[in-house]
Amino acid sequence: METGYRNQETGKKGKIEKFEDLEVWKKSVRLSIQVYDELKNCKDYGLRDQIQRSAVSVPSNPVK
């Protein structure tokens, strides 16, 4: 069985040494940033804060 991952930008194989190497984690960080940008002018503070917290929870809680 093959271990490691293939970098989507370079196509090269690499070794997963930490969760930050995972493409799914990188995508979740980018999504969190997009959520914050989209909601920066939202005046419904309760809704905005709840959505922002949920967007950040994915990259903040990696499975060990």
C-alpha positions as CSV (number, residue, x, y, z in Angstrom):
1,M,0.0,0.0,0.0
2,E,1.3,3.5,-0.9
3,T,1.7,6.0,1.9
4,G,1.9,9.7,1.6
5,Y,0.1,12.1,-0.6
6,R,0.3,13.8,-4.0
7,N,0.6,17.6,-4.0
8,Q,-2.2,19.0,-6.1
9,E,-0.1,22.0,-7.3
10,T,3.1,20.3,-8.2
11,G,1.9,16.7,-8.7
12,K,4.9,15.4,-6.6
13,K,4.5,12.8,-4.0
14,G,5.3,13.7,-0.4
15,K,5.1,12.3,3.1
16,I,2.4,13.3,5.5
17,E,4.3,14.3,8.6
18,K,1.7,16.6,10.2
19,F,-2.0,17.5,9.7
20,E,-1.0,20.7,8.0
21,D,0.3,18.6,5.1
22,L,-3.3,17.4,4.3
23,E,-5.0,19.1,1.4
24,V,-8.4,18.8,3.2
25,W,-7.0,20.8,6.1
26,K,-5.6,23.5,3.7
27,K,-9.0,23.7,1.9
28,S,-10.8,24.1,5.2
29,V,-8.5,27.0,6.2
30,R,-9.2,28.7,2.9
31,L,-12.9,28.2,3.4
32,S,-12.8,29.7,6.8
33,I,-11.1,32.8,5.4
34,Q,-13.7,33.1,2.7
35,V,-16.5,32.8,5.3
36,Y,-15.0,35.6,7.4
37,D,-14.6,37.8,4.3
38,E,-18.2,37.2,3.1
39,L,-19.6,38.0,6.6
40,K,-17.5,41.0,7.5
41,N,-20.3,43.5,6.8
42,C,-23.2,41.4,8.3
43,K,-25.1,43.3,10.9
44,D,-26.8,40.2,12.4
45,Y,-24.0,39.7,14.9
46,G,-25.3,36.6,16.5
47,L,-25.7,34.7,13.2
48,R,-22.4,36.0,11.9
49,D,-20.5,34.9,15.0
50,Q,-22.1,31.5,15.0
51,I,-21.2,30.8,11.4
52,Q,-17.7,32.1,11.8
53,R,-17.1,29.9,14.8
54,S,-18.4,26.9,13.0
55,A,-16.2,27.6,10.0
56,V,-13.1,27.8,12.2
57,S,-13.9,24.7,14.1
58,V,-13.0,22.3,11.2
59,P,-9.4,23.3,10.8
60,S,-9.0,23.9,14.5
61,N,-9.9,20.4,15.6
62,P,-7.9,17.8,13.5
63,V,-8.5,14.2,14.2
64,K,-5.6,12.6,16.1
